Amino acid sequence: MNLGFWGTILGLFMHSLSSLFLLIILVISWKYEIVGGIFFILAGLLYILFLLRNPFELYMIAWALQISGIAFLIGILFLINWVKKKRKSR
């Protein structure tokens, strides 16, 4: 595309924004598990909603399981840890 050095750096940064956002949420979630539980479950649901906007193809089920399934699992684990800490503090 002949963007040059800074154009390429800007393009790489723009494509990394979602990963950086998830990293910030993950750092916050280490302190406040409820934030991670809610956010990762919502991120999984949001991915499925974006996936359903396109015409359905069979391979989309594999995409949904691989990406949103992992987000659901992470969110559930954060919520389980939050509940256990809450019970322990009583």
C-alpha positions in Angstrom: 0.0 0.0 0.0 3.1 2.3 0.2 2.0 3.8 3.5 5.5 4.4 4.7 6.9 3.7 8.1 4.5 5.9 10.2 1.5 4.9 8.2 2.3 1.3 8.8 2.8 1.9 12.5 -0.5 3.7 12.7 -2.3 0.8 10.9 -0.7 -1.7 13.3 -1.8 0.4 16.2 -5.4 0.7 15.0 -5.6 -3.1 14.5 -4.3 -3.6 18.0 -6.8 -1.3 19.8 -9.2 -4.1 20.6 -6.4 -6.2 22.1 -5.1 -3.3 24.1 -8.7 -2.6 25.4 -9.0 -6.3 26.5 -5.6 -6.1 28.2 -6.7 -3.0 30.2 -10.0 -4.8 31.2 -7.9 -7.8 32.2 -5.6 -5.8 34.4 -8.6 -4.2 36.1 -10.3 -7.6 36.5 -7.3 -8.9 38.5 -8.4 -6.5 41.3 -12.1 -6.5 40.7 -13.3 -9.9 39.5 -16.9 -8.8 39.0 -15.7 -6.4 36.3 -14.0 -9.2 34.4 -16.9 -11.6 34.8 -19.5 -9.2 33.4 -17.2 -7.7 30.7 -16.0 -11.0 29.2 -19.5 -12.5 29.1 -20.8 -9.3 27.4 -17.9 -9.4 25.0 -18.8 -13.0 24.1 -22.4 -12.0 23.5 -21.4 -9.0 21.5 -19.2 -11.2 19.2 -22.1 -13.5 18.6 -24.3 -10.5 17.7 -21.8 -9.2 15.3 -21.4 -12.7 13.8 -25.2 -13.0 13.3 -25.3 -9.8 11.3 -23.8 -11.6 8.3 -25.6 -14.4 6.4 -25.3 -17.6 8.3 -22.7 -20.2 7.3 -21.9 -23.4 9.0 -18.3 -22.5 9.8 -19.6 -19.6 11.9 -20.5 -22.0 14.7 -16.8 -22.9 15.0 -15.9 -19.3 15.1 -18.4 -18.6 17.8 -17.2 -21.5 19.9 -13.6 -20.6 19.6 -13.9 -16.9 20.3 -17.0 -16.3 22.3 -16.8 -19.6 24.1 -13.4 -18.7 25.5 -14.8 -15.3 26.5 -17.7 -17.0 28.3 -15.3 -19.4 30.1 -13.1 -16.5 31.3 -16.1 -14.5 32.4 -17.5 -17.5 34.3 -14.2 -18.2 36.0 -14.0 -14.6 37.1 -17.5 -14.8 38.6 -16.7 -18.0 40.4 -13.6 -16.4 41.9 -15.6 -13.4 42.9 -18.3 -15.5 44.7 -15.6 -17.5 46.5 -13.8 -14.4 47.7 -17.1 -12.9 48.8 -18.0 -16.0 50.8 -14.5 -16.2 52.3 -14.7 -12.6 53.5 -17.8 -13.2 55.6 
